[in-house]
C-alpha cells in the first residue's frame, strides 16, 4: 500500500481498550468532544457510542478542554464502546489491562532480584561476557525495557503489530527511567524507537507515521551516541570491514524517506531513500555463494550473515562460521558450568544475611589452595563470604573442627545439606537490591549489557544486539514451590487460612506462567537483531522513489 497526505505536528494521547496506542490532537487545548471524534474516526464508529475513562473517572463533559479534565502527554485514557456489546467490551479491556499490569509486576520482580540471594536473578553482561555493575534503578529500568522490547519483537514476528506497539510503548517508558549516561552507551533505545515506527508502517497508520519524525530523529541520535557518528566504535569491536548495524541504518533511512514523503519534503525523501539504496546494495549476497555454503550443511541465516561479514569471500565466510560456532560452544559450556555451581552452592546453605556462598572465593579456596569443597563452603557461609576470615577458620584446627561439626549437624538434621532459605521453602521471590548500588561501567560506549539468568529449568536466551546494545538473557521461572495448605473444615480461622493460601498459590502459579511466557520471547542469538531480511526495504525504496519522481513531474 502507499501512504499519502500530510499532517502537522500534534500531541499524542495514549489510549487503551477499544483502541490502543496514540491518538493525535492539535494541542492540549482540544476538547473532550474532539478527542472522542478523533477516536471515533479511527474506530469508524459514532463518537457518541464511546466512553472515555481517566483514572476511573468517566469523561462526560464534552465541552471541557482535555487539559482541564487532567489529560496530559503522560496520561492513558481507557476507551470503551457503548451499546449492546459495551459490557463485554469493558470486561475485555479490563482483562487486558490486568494482564499488562501483571506483566509489569513480573518484570519488576525479575529486575530487582539479586544473584547472591536469589536463584532466579538477572545479571548484566557486556558483549565481551564481562559482568556489568549498575545502580539498582538503572538495572531495573534496563532489564525491564529489554524484556518488554523483546516481547514486542516476538509479537512483530507473528504479525501482531498492534499488540507489539503496546509492549514497545511500555518498554519506552522503562528505558525513560534509566540515566541518560547509560542510554548513551547502548543502542537498544534507538532500536526500540525504530521498531515502533516500523509498526506504524506495517499497520498502515498514516496519522502516526506522518508525525513520526521526532521518533526517527531520537532513534538516530541514540544510535549515533552508541555506535559513533560514523560507526567507528562498532567497527573497532567487530574488527572487520563489515558492520551488521548497517541493516539497522538501512531500515532507519527507509523510514526517514517514507516520513519525509508524508510531510511533503520530497527532496529529503529522495536523499534518505538514495542513502538507503546504497546500503541495501551492500547487504546483497550472491545466490550462488549462498547455495554453496548451504550445500556444506550451513543454515540460511548463518550463511547469509557470514557472507555479509566476509564481503562475499567464501573462505573468510567459512572462517567466520567456525568462529561463531566455537563461541557458541564456549557459551553453552559456561552455561553448563553456571548451572552446576548453582546446584552445588545450595549444599552450603546461605550466610546469616541470606546470601549464597561467593563463587570466586570458593574457587580460590578449593582450586588454588586445595581445601575440601564442603569445608570451604561452610567457612565462607558462616563468615558471610569474608575470604580472610574463612581462610583463618580453615587453617586453625579448632575452628576447622567446628566447621566439620556444623556440616555433620546439618546433614543429620536435614538428611542432606540443604539451603534453609532456598526458593523451594518460599512461595514468593524476595529481592535484595544491595550489592547493585555500585555504579559499573558497561564497557566501551558500544557495550552490550546482557541480562543473564541465574535460575534453573529454562533455556537461556539473549535479547538485543552484539554491539552497542544490551542483551536481556532470559531468567528462569519462579522456582518457588508451594507451601502446604491447611485442611480445615471450611469454617473458622483454619478454613479462612486455607482459602487465603489457595488464592495465594493460584496467584503465584499465574505469575509463574506469565514469567515463563515472557522468558519465551527472549532471543538467544545476540546478532539476531541485525539479521534483517532487507527484501521488503528494497521494495519500499523502489516504490517511494517512483512516487517522488511522479509527484515532482
C-alpha positions in Angstrom: 0.0 0.0 0.0 1.1 3.6 -0.4 0.9 6.4 2.2 -0.4 9.8 1.1 -1.3 13.1 2.8 0.4 15.5 5.2 -0.1 16.3 8.9 1.3 19.0 11.1 2.9 18.3 14.5 0.4 17.2 17.1 0.3 15.9 20.6 -0.2 12.2 21.2 -2.6 10.9 23.8 -2.1 7.3 25.0 -5.2 5.2 24.8 -6.1 1.6 25.7 -9.1 -0.6 25.5 -11.2 -0.5 22.3 -8.3 1.5 20.7 -4.7 1.0 21.8 -1.8 3.3 21.0 -1.6 7.0 20.5 -4.3 9.4 19.3 -3.1 12.7 18.0 -4.8 16.1 18.7 -3.7 19.6 17.7 -2.9 20.5 21.4 -4.0 20.1 25.0 -6.5 22.9 24.3 -8.6 20.4 22.3 -11.9 19.4 23.9 -13.1 16.0 25.1 -15.5 16.0 22.2 -12.7 16.5 19.7 -10.8 13.6 21.4 -14.0 11.4 21.1 -14.4 12.4 17.4 -10.8 11.5 16.6 -11.1 8.1 18.3 -14.5 7.5 16.6 -12.9 8.2 13.2 -10.1 5.8 13.9 -12.5 3.1 15.0 -15.0 4.0 12.3 -17.8 4.4 14.8 -20.2 7.0 16.2 -18.3 9.1 18.8 -21.5 9.2 20.9 -21.2 5.5 21.4 -17.8 5.9 23.1 -17.0 6.1 26.8 -13.6 7.5 28.0 -12.2 6.8 31.4 -9.3 8.5 33.0 -8.1 7.2 36.3 -11.5 5.6 36.8 -13.4 8.8 36.1 -15.9 9.0 33.2 -15.1 12.0 31.0 -18.7 13.2 30.3 -18.2 16.9 29.9 -17.5 17.0 26.2 -17.0 20.8 26.1 -14.1 20.9 28.6 -10.6 21.1 27.3 -8.6 17.8 27.8 -6.1 19.7 29.9 -8.9 20.8 32.3 -10.0 17.1 32.9 -6.4 16.1 33.7 -5.2 14.7 30.4 -1.6 15.4 29.6 1.1 13.8 27.4 1.7 11.1 30.1 -1.9 10.2 30.6 -3.6 7.0 29.4 -7.2 7.1 28.5 -9.3 3.9 28.5 -11.7 3.7 25.5 -14.9 1.7 25.9 -17.6 1.3 23.3 -21.3 1.8 24.3 -24.3 -0.1 23.1 -25.2 -3.8 23.2 -21.6 -5.0 23.4 -20.4 -2.4 25.9 -20.3 -4.7 29.0 -18.3 -7.4 27.2 -16.0 -4.8 25.6 -15.4 -3.2 29.0 -14.6 -6.6 30.5 -12.2 -7.5 27.7 -10.5 -4.1 28.1 -10.2 -4.5 31.9 -8.9 -8.1 31.5 -6.3 -6.9 29.0 -5.2 -4.1 31.4 -4.9 -6.6 34.2 -2.7 -8.8 32.1 -0.4 -5.8 31.3 -0.3 -4.9 35.0 0.6 -8.5 35.8 3.4 -8.4 33.2 4.8 -5.3 34.8 4.8 -6.8 38.2 6.7 -9.9 36.9 9.2 -7.7 35.2 9.8 -5.6 38.3 10.4 -8.8 40.2 12.9 -10.0 37.7 14.8 -6.7 37.5 15.1 -6.4 41.3 16.4 -9.9 42.1 19.9 -10.3 43.4 22.1 -13.2 42.3 23.6 -13.5 45.7 20.2 -14.2 47.3 18.0 -15.5 44.5 18.4 -18.4 42.2 16.4 -16.6 39.5 18.2 -13.3 39.5 19.4 -11.5 36.4 22.9 -10.2 35.9 24.1 -7.8 33.2 26.9 -8.7 30.9 28.5 -6.8 28.0 29.4 -8.2 24.6 32.7 -9.5 25.9 31.0 -11.6 28.5 32.1 -9.3 31.4 29.6 -8.7 34.2 28.4 -5.1 34.4 27.6 -3.5 37.7 24.8 -0.9 37.6 22.9 1.2 40.1 19.8 -0.5 41.2 17.5 1.9 39.4 19.4 1.7 36.1 19.4 -2.1 36.3 15.7 -2.3 36.9 14.9 0.1 34.1 17.2 -1.6 31.6 16.2 -5.2 32.3 12.5 -4.3 32.2 12.9 -2.3 29.0 14.9 -5.1 27.3 12.4 -7.8 28.2 9.4 -5.7 27.0 11.3 -4.8 23.8 11.9 -8.5 23.1 8.2 -9.2 23.8 7.3 -6.6 21.3 9.7 -8.1 18.7 8.2 -11.5 19.2 4.8 -10.1 18.5 6.1 -8.3 15.4 7.5 -11.6 14.1 3.9 -13.0 14.3 2.4 -10.0 12.5 0.7 -8.8 15.7 1.8 -5.2 15.3 -1.0 -3.5 17.3 -0.1 -5.7 20.3 3.6 -5.2 19.7 3.1 -1.4 20.0 1.7 -1.8 23.5 4.8 -3.7 24.6 7.1 -1.2 22.8 5.3 1.7 24.5 5.8 0.1 27.9 9.5 -0.6 27.0 10.0 3.1 26.0 8.6 4.1 29.4 11.0 1.8 31.2 14.0 3.0 29.2 13.0 6.5 30.1 13.6 5.7 33.8 17.3 4.9 33.1 20.0 7.5 33.4 20.9 9.4 30.3 24.5 8.3 30.8 23.5 4.7 30.5 21.3 5.2 27.4 24.1 6.9 25.6 26.2 3.7 25.9 23.7 1.3 24.4 21.7 1.3 21.2 18.6 -0.5 22.4 16.7 2.7 22.9 17.3 3.7 19.3 16.3 0.3 18.0 13.1 0.4 20.1 12.0 3.7 18.6 12.8 2.4 15.1 10.7 -0.7 15.7 7.8 1.5 16.8 7.9 3.4 13.6 8.1 0.2 11.6 4.9 -1.0 13.3 3.2 2.3 12.2 4.2 1.4 8.6 3.1 -2.2 8.9 -0.3 -1.1 10.4 -0.8 1.4 7.5 -1.2 4.0 10.2 -0.8 7.2 8.2 -1.6 9.5 11.0 1.1 8.2 13.3 3.6 7.7 10.5 3.2 11.3 9.3 4.1 12.6 12.8 6.9 10.0 13.5 9.8 12.3 12.5 10.6 13.1 16.2 10.9 9.3 16.9 13.2 8.8 14.0 15.4 11.7 15.0 15.6 10.4 18.6 16.4 7.0 17.2 19.2 8.3 15.0 20.7 10.3 17.9 20.6 7.3 20.3 22.3 5.1 17.7 24.9 7.7 16.9 25.7 8.0 20.6 26.2 4.3 21.0 27.9 3.5 17.6 29.7 6.7 16.9 28.8 9.2 14.2 30.5 7.1 11.5 30.1 3.7 13.2 33.8 3.9 14.4 33.0 2.4 17.8 31.3 -0.7 16.4 34.0 -1.1 13.7 36.6 -1.3 16.5 34.5 -4.1 18.1 33.8 -6.1 15.0 37.3 -5.8 13.6 36.1 -6.3 10.1 35.2 -4.1 7.2 31.5 -5.0 7.6 29.2 -3.8 10.4 26.0 -5.7 10.9 24.5 -2.4 12.2 24.2 -1.3 8.5 20.9 -3.3 8.3 19.6 -1.1 11.1 20.6 2.1 9.4 19.0 0.8 6.2 15.6 0.5 7.9 16.1 3.8 9.6 16.8 5.6 6.3 13.9 3.9 4.6 11.5 5.1 7.3 13.1 8.6 7.2 12.3 8.6 3.4 8.7 7.5 3.9 8.1 10.0 6.7 9.7 12.8 4.6 7.4 11.9 1.7 4.3 12.0 4.0 5.3 15.5 5.3 5.8 16.8 1.7 9.6 17.1 1.9 10.3 15.3 -1.4 13.9 16.5 -1.6 14.7 15.0 1.8 12.8 11.9 0.9 14.9 11.3 -2.2 18.1 11.8 -0.2 17.1 9.4 2.5 15.9 6.8 0.0 19.2 7.2 -2.0 21.3 6.5 1.1 19.1 3.6 1.9 19.5 2.1 -1.6 23.3 2.2 -1.3 23.1 0.3 2.0 20.6 -2.1 0.5 23.0 -3.0 -2.3 25.9 -3.6 0.2 23.8 -6.1 2.0 23.0 -8.3 -1.0 24.7 -11.6 -1.2 25.3 -13.9 -4.2 22.7 -16.7 -4.6 25.5 -19.0 -5.9 27.7 -18.4 -2.9 24.7 -18.8 -0.5 23.8 -22.1 -2.2 27.4 -23.3 -1.9 27.5 -22.7 1.9 24.1 -24.3 2.4 25.3 -27.4 0.4 28.1 -27.6 3.0 25.5 -28.0 5.7 25.2 -24.4 7.0 21.8 -22.8 7.5 20.4 -19.9 5.5 20.7 -17.3 8.3 24.2 -18.5 9.2 25.3 -18.5 5.6 23.9 -15.1 4.8 25.4 -13.5 7.9 28.8 -15.0 7.1 28.8 -13.8 3.5 27.9 -10.3 4.6 30.7 -10.2 7.2 33.2 -11.6 4.7 32.4 -9.4 1.8 31.4 -12.4 -0.3 34.7 -14.3 0.2 33.8 -18.0 0.7 36.9 -18.9 2.8 36.5 -15.9 5.0 32.8 -16.8 5.4 33.7 -20.3 6.5 36.2 -19.0 9.0 33.5 -16.7 10.4 31.0 -19.5 10.7 33.6 -21.7 12.5 34.5 -18.9 14.9 30.8 -18.3 15.7 30.3 -22.0 16.3 33.3 -22.1 18.7 31.9 -19.1 20.6 28.5 -20.7 20.9 30.1 -23.9 22.1 32.1 -22.0 24.8 28.9 -20.1 25.8 27.0 -23.4 26.3 29.8 -24.8 28.4 29.8 -21.6 30.5 26.0 -22.0 31.0 26.6 -25.7 32.0 29.2 -24.7 34.5 27.0 -22.0 35.9 24.1 -24.4 36.3 26.5 -26.9 38.1 27.6 -24.2 40.5 24.0 -23.1 41.3 23.3 -26.7 42.2 26.5 -27.1 44.3 26.1 -23.8 46.2 22.7 -25.0 47.6 24.6 -27.6 49.6 26.3 -25.0 51.6 23.2 -23.0 52.7 23.2 -19.3 53.0 25.1 -16.7 55.0 23.4 -15.1 58.0 22.5 -12.2 55.7 20.7 -14.6 53.3 23.3 -14.6 50.5 24.8 -17.6 48.7 28.4 -18.6 49.1 30.6 -16.5 46.8 31.8 -18.5 43.7 35.1 -16.8 43.3 36.1 -17.1 46.9 35.1 -20.7 46.9 37.1 -21.4 43.8 40.2 -19.8 45.3 39.9 -22.0 48.5 39.3 -25.2 46.6 41.1 -24.9 43.3 44.1 -22.8 44.4 44.6 -23.8 48.0 43.3 -27.3 47.8 40.6 -27.3 50.6 37.7 -29.6 50.6 34.6 -28.1 48.8 32.2 -28.6 51.7 34.6 -27.3 54.3 35.4 -24.2 52.1 31.7 -23.6 51.6 30.9 -23.8 55.3 33.8 -21.5 56.2 32.5 -18.9 53.7 28.9 -19.3 54.6 29.4 -19.0 58.4 31.6 -15.9 57.9 29.5 -14.1 55.4 31.8 -14.6 52.5 34.8 -12.9 54.2 37.6 -14.7 52.4 40.3 -13.9 55.0 38.1 -15.0 58.0 37.1 -18.2 56.1 40.8 -19.0 55.4 41.7 -18.4 59.1 39.0 -20.8 60.1 40.3 -23.5 57.7 43.9 -23.0 59.0 43.0 -23.1 62.7 42.5 -26.8 63.8 39.9 -25.9 66.4 37.9 -23.7 64.1 38.2 -26.3 61.3 36.8 -28.9 63.7 33.8 -26.6 64.3 33.2 -26.4 60.6 33.2 -30.2 60.3 30.8 -30.4 63.2 28.4 -27.8 61.6 28.4 -29.7 58.4 27.6 -33.0 60.1 24.8 -31.5 62.2 23.2 -30.0 59.1 23.4 -33.3 57.3 22.0 -35.2 60.3 19.2 -32.6 60.8 18.1 -32.2 57.2 19.2 -35.6 55.7 21.0 -33.6 53.1 22.9 -30.3 53.1 20.1 -28.0 52.1 19.6 -24.3 51.8 17.2 -23.4 54.6 16.1 -20.3 52.7 16.0 -21.8 49.3 13.2 -20.8 46.9 11.5 -24.2 47.5 10.9 -23.1 51.1 9.2 -19.9 49.9 6.1 -19.1 47.9 7.2 -15.8 46.6 10.5 -14.3 45.5 12.2 -11.7 47.5 14.6 -9.1 46.2 17.8 -7.6 47.6 19.0 -4.5 45.8 22.0 -4.2 48.0 25.1 -5.0 46.0 23.7 -3.4 42.9 24.4 0.1 44.2 27.9 0.2 42.8 27.9 2.1 39.5 29.6 -0.1 36.9 31.0 0.6 33.5 29.1 -1.3 30.8 32.4 -1.3 28.9 33.0 0.7 25.8 30.3 3.1 24.6 29.0 0.3 22.4 28.9 -2.3 25.2 26.2 -4.9 25.2 24.7 -5.4 28.6 23.2 -8.8 28.8 20.7 -9.9 31.4 22.0 -13.4 32.4 19.7 -15.7 34.3 20.7 -17.3 37.5 17.8 -19.7 37.6 17.4 -23.3 36.5 14.9 -25.1 34.4 14.8 -22.8 31.4 16.8 -22.2 28.3 18.9 -19.1 28.5 18.3 -16.5 25.8 19.8 -13.2 24.6 17.8 -10.2 23.6 19.2 -7.2 21.8 22.4 -6.9 19.8 26.0 -7.8 19.8 27.5 -4.4 19.7 26.4 -1.1 21.2 23.4 -2.8 22.8 22.1 -4.6 25.9 21.0 -8.1 25.9 18.4 -9.5 28.2 19.1 -13.1 28.8 16.0 -14.8 30.0 15.8 -15.9 33.5 14.1 -18.9 34.9 10.6 -19.1 36.1 9.8 -18.5 39.7 11.4 -21.5 41.2 9.5 -21.4 44.5 7.5 -24.4 45.5 4.0 -24.4 47.0 3.6 -24.5 50.7 1.1 -27.0 52.2 -2.5 -25.8 52.5 -4.3 -26.5 55.8 -7.2 -28.8 55.5 -9.8 -27.2 57.8 -13.4 -27.9 57.8 -14.1 -24.9 55.6 -15.1 -22.7 58.5 -13.4 -20.7 61.2 -9.9 -19.4 61.1 -8.4 -22.6 59.7 -10.8 -22.5 56.7 -10.0 -18.9 56.1 -6.3 -19.5 56.2 -6.7 -22.4 53.7 -8.7 -20.2 51.4 -6.1 -17.5 51.5 -3.3 -20.0 50.9 -5.2 -21.4 47.9 -5.7 -18.0 46.4 -2.1 -17.1 47.0 -1.0 -20.3 45.3 -3.2 -19.6 42.4 -1.8 -16.1 42.0 1.8 -17.4 42.3 1.1 -20.0 39.7 -0.3 -17.4 37.3 2.8 -15.2 37.9 5.0 -18.1 37.0 3.0 -18.7 33.8 3.4 -15.0 32.8 7.1 -15.1 33.6 7.6 -18.3 31.5 5.7 -16.7 28.7 7.9 -13.6 28.9 11.1 -15.6 29.0 10.0 -17.5 25.9 10.1 -14.2 23.9 13.8 -13.6 24.5 16.2 -14.1 21.6 19.2 -16.3 22.2 21.3 -15.0 19.4 22.8 -11.6 20.2 23.3 -10.9 16.5 19.7 -11.7 15.5 18.6 -8.1 15.7 20.8 -7.2 12.7 19.7 -10.2 10.6 17.1 -8.0 8.8 15.6 -9.5 5.7 16.0 -6.5 3.5 13.7 -7.6 0.7 10.8 -5.5 2.0 13.0 -2.5 2.5 14.2 -2.8 -1.2 10.6 -2.9 -2.3 9.7 0.2 -0.2 12.7 2.1 -1.7 11.6 1.4 -5.2 8.0 2.3 -4.6 8.7 5.7 -2.9 11.5 6.7 -5.3 8.9 6.3 -8.1 6.4 8.2 -6.1 8.8 11.1 -5.5 9.6 11.3 -9.2 5.9 11.2 -10.2 4.9 14.0 -7.8 7.8 16.2 -8.9 6.9 15.8 -12.6 
